[in-house]
């Protein structure tokens, strides 16, 4: 199964500490006809590249879990 991921840092919070980065991650399975969006909070270390990598790793984990559930669930009647 092919997975394509796009991540965008959309904000920081909770205020005032800005210790977490809010990232929206879109994951496409086997093309744009099957996609899902995750909103994840990851530690904000001040480097947007690192924040993005952590968010993508988290989204990949969540997407794989979802895909595994889809494969293990019986089809609807």
N, C-alpha and C positions, 0 to 999 in steps of 0.2 A: 504494500500500500504506500503510495507516495503521499508525503505530507509537506505542505508549503506553509511557512510561518512568516507573519509580518507583525512587528511589535512597535508600539509608539508610546513613549512616556507622555502621560497626559497631566500629571500633577504630582504634588508632594504633600504629605500630611501624616498624621494629623498635626494641625497647627498647635503651638508655634515651633515645635521641635524640628519639623521636616525630616523626621527619622525614617520615614517610609516613602517609597516612590510608588505611585499609582500608574500601572501600565496596562494598556489595552492590547491584547494579543489576538490576532485572527489566525485561525488554523484551517487550512483547506485540505480535505481528504480526497484523493483521486480527482482533483479538479474542482472548479468553483461551484459545482452542483451540490457538494456536500461540504459545508463549512460551519464553524462555530467560533464564537468570540468569548474570550476569557478576560476578566478584569482581575489583576493580581496585585497584591502589595508585596514589595520586596524591600530589603534594607537599602536605604539611600546612603551610599558612601561618597557621594559628590561627583562620581564619574558616570556620566550618562551611558557610556558604552558598557560598563560593568553592570549597571542597573538593567540595561536592555538584555544582556546575556543571561542574567539571573531570571528575569521575567520569561524569556524564551525557554529556558530550562524547565521552569515551573509549568509553563503552558504545555510543553512537550510531554511532561509527565502526566498531566491531566488529560491531554488528548489521547495518549496511549491507553490510559485507564478506561476512558470512554469507548475507544475503539474495541478494547478487549471485552467490555460489557456487551457491545453490539454483537460481537461474534459469538459470545456465550449464551446470549438470550435467544429463546425460541422465536421464530417469526410470528407475527400477529395472525390470529385466525382469519 
